[in-house]
Amino acid sequence: MKLVSRSSSKEIRYSRNNPNSLSKPGSDSAGRYSRALLLPASPSWQDRRKVAMISTQRSLSGSSSQSPRSPSSPLEPFLFVSVTDPVKLGNGVQAYISYRVITKTNFPEYQAPEKIVIRRYSDFVWLRDRLAEKFKGIFIPPLPEKSTVEKFRFSAEFIEMRCQALNVFINRIASHPDLKQSEDLRTFLQEDEETMERARFQETGIFKKKPADLMQLFKDVQSKVSDVVLGKEKPVEETDPEYEKLKNYIFGLEDHLAEAQRQAFRLVKRHRELGDSLSDFGKAIKLLGACEGDSLGKAFSELGSKSEMLSIKLQKEAHNLLMNFEEPLKDYARAVQSIKATMVDRANAFRQQCELAETTKLKEINLDKLMLMRSEKAGDAEIEYNELKAESEEATRRFETIVKLMSEEIVRFQEQKTADMGLAFHEFAKGQAKLANDIANAWRSLLPKLDACS
Amino acid sequence: MMGSETHLGLEPPEASPSPPHEEMETLALVDDDPLSTVPAAADPLLSPLVSSSSLSSSFLDPPSYADVVFAPFDSPKGAASSPRSPSLSREPSSRSDLRAPAEYSKITVSNPQKEQEAAANSLVPGAGSFVTYLITSLSLDPPGSEPIEISVRRRFRDVVTLADRLAEAYRGFFIPPRPDKSVVESQVMQKQEFVEQRRSALEKYLWRLACHPMIGRSDELRAFLRAQGRMPLSPSTDVASRMLDGAVRLPKQLFGEPDGGYVALQEVVQPAKGGRDLLRIFKELKQSVTNDWAGVKPLVVEEDKEFLERKDKMQDLEQQLSTASQQAEALVKAQQDIGETMGELGLAFIKLTKFETEEAIYDSQRIRAADAKCVATAAVKASRLYRELNAQTVKHLDTLHEYLGLMLAVHSAFSDRSSALLTVQTLMSDLTSLHTRAEKLEAASSRIFGGDRARIRKVEELKETIRVTEDAKSCALREYERIKENNKNELERLDKEMHEDFLGMLKGFVINQVGYSEKISSVWAKVADETSGYARDSTPQQRM
């Protein structure tokens, strides 16, 4: 059963640096299970456990990038990839970041069980475009933005975020049951750098999604009514109500996510601002304490120091928020864009199918006419007709594949996103709880000293 | 210094709730008491993180702290409320009794009304109208007996008069600065806003006056607060008539007329500036120039080293207070911002939740929506806690602003001292030159046999002038010493009260932060708990 063997991308973590991880020693999935039993059983909690359990089972049974120094059995196929170690290369405008891509696998198609290659962002873009072209109907995992401006500044934060996002990207591909079989993925993971560069240069631009297509899709949803009223000719369109619902859902989701992500980003900024003001306040208080002298002056000085210390914690939490809460939201938004791209594919396929079906029918009618008339052209016409019919059937098949894939992908997407967001929420809450706790502790430690002053 | 714990809190900057806040108020929070304090030690999720959990519970157990400090900040304290109502956010301390004004237990300013001046100029509409305020005080004058409540109506001009009279009578004291006249602001602001601002400032000002150990018992204040009808204190005469009178006297003074030549005794105790005596103003000006430029050491100088040191320290203190006050404002703003953004984040997720729930086809969506709602609720709660935290922070850190304002009073007390000194110096130079003249005249007249009647008469007049001037000098010297004494006492009082008030500020600020941070932490800890199922085991799967 396809669904069971699919593993969700829940294994993809956002926070790679987890110094204060909550996992208790010796925890594994069994540990999590037993831990879960201790927790209050509200209905939603058990559902969450189910989601967590399902994906764990899948990951154990499925072939995917699990913890892999030692797969459970040597025969179990695995493909393990990681993107690390960003290095800035080149100078000035030509500068770019290169990443190490490490692959460990026992797939028979792969030449080497272990391989390390150097790749850059445009290589990832190439891979994404190839996959988008070959696997219509599947939601291709999204890439981090191109960002032409930040590129030049290449701040450490930006590089870290991008590296993390690329790692997530490649792992999602490697754990997708269909995508991971891709030849292009193999090329990407295994070929040497020159081959990669050649491949990249050949393919630029051909398979890119045209903005016009996306706009068309947008217009389809928004302006149906006005088109009918105005009697404008509109492109042929599906009328499946469920699909309509999905389209509306996706567009609505896009808006809500944009807002959520916007606020998340602002929250990061606020943390930084609060950190700055605490630092300045601390300094000023220290100076004021110097005017006082004696024990009160010391109290001022300590308060100032604490304030400065907390400022650092706030900056750290701002970073944590950025990486583990805002980035997942951005990723979610990107995934929605990917879905929209698939919708464009579907619309195009539908159009093609309809057009070809029309043309085929006309050709059939024409052929019948010719055959009745016993014309010499009938033979050619029949050949043409057969070709056309094959094309039409091909187009129909393509469309139906997309439809089927999409319906499966949607389920997968929803589950994946629940897990992703669940983790992001958890990290967010954990970070905030810890920050507040640190703040409370820091201030509390001052109280005995203050009491001593009076 | 001013009953500091009775800060009439600067209202938290949220006069009217903005729409996002309104939305948040109406959210149905499906949850237990949002403000229940969870002892950090009981939270399994946080126990490895809490280093001094034992200490934490010790601060939450004594009911006094937890309950007194975290009574939620409900309605903004009404401006009309008593400034001395047992403040929600102060720990009970004996300070309040020491600082209690001797004579008054409550002063309120309310009920601003527009009134028309009797001889209103009808050509310009609105001219000649002014605002009066109802000033109610509870007086403890016969101590021990029932406090008497008295109300009077006063306008701002009366307050200015009061301030001026106090400044004359209490030279050398740190007199709380009165609210500004602010001509520009009254044009720029809305009338109601301006009146409200002024009303609140007046209330604070009068209260501070009442809390001052000397001024609180003064006749001037008593008359201001209790005398019905028109303001009984006459204003110091206006400058114009001063100048005119002075101009009339000047020729007499210059030509040595007997009755115009000397400084009136009662005027010696006031600074020359702003007085009627033009000649005196010129003389003192000359003296100060001599002091500064001529390099001639005057006969009496500020010798008190201790005082000079204190003065420098005051400068330094003022500087630091100013910076600290600024940074405190910035901190308050940053706290406000983070609370707001947290709230808006919560709102965004609430909307997302609603959307997801409405459109849900799959269970995974419903679960996600529930998770999002959990986070959203927590964010909204945290936002409210931030707002409360900030409101309290404003009240505590207000001490910085208040003391900064007090520096003005210190300045004027110090300048009282230096102008008194200048008067003494001037009189002493006067005396010196008078003596010299007298000697010269005597020497000249003794050469003429039998004496020079005219000269002898002049000498006698001079001697008379010298005697009067000697008296004036003694008087001025006494005044100077008095002011010095006042300065000293006030400096001591300032030291003590500042120490207490600053300590209170620090304590209040810190306790506030501790309490609210604990609450915010527990709100999030619950969410982290509920979503902990998503946390992965920390197998470093991505590492090699």
Interface residues (C-beta under 8 A of the other chain):
Chain A: K10 E11 R13 R16 N18 N20 S21 L22 S23 S27 D28 S29 G31 R32 A36 L39 S42 S44 W45 D47 R48 R49 V51 A52 S65 Q66 S67 P68 F80 S82 T84 I102 K104 N167 N171 K245 N248 Y249 G252 L253 H256 L257 E259 A260 R262 Q263 A264 R266 L267 R270 H271 E273 L274 D276 S277 L278 D280 F281 K283 A284 I285 L287 L288 A290 C291 E292 L296 A299 F300 L303 V411 Q414 E415 K417 T418 A419 M421 G422 L423 F425 H426 F428 A429 K430 Q432 A433 K434 L435 A436 N437 D438 I439 A440 N441 W443 R444 S445 L446 L447 L450 D451 C453 S454
Chain B: A40 L45 L46 L49 V50 S51 S52 L55 S56 F59 K313 D316 L317 Q320 L321 T323 A324 Q326 Q327 A328 A330 L331 K333 A334 Q335 D337 I338 T341 M342 E344 L345 A348 F349 K351 L352 F355 E356 E359 Y362 D363 S364 Q365 R366 I367 R368 A370 D371 A372 C374 V375 A378 A382 H499 E500 F502 L503 L506 K507 F509 V510 I511 Q513 V514 S517 E518 I520 S521 S522 W524 A525 V527 A528 D529 E530 T531 S532 G533 Y534 A535 R536 D537 S538 T539 Q541 Q542 R543 M544
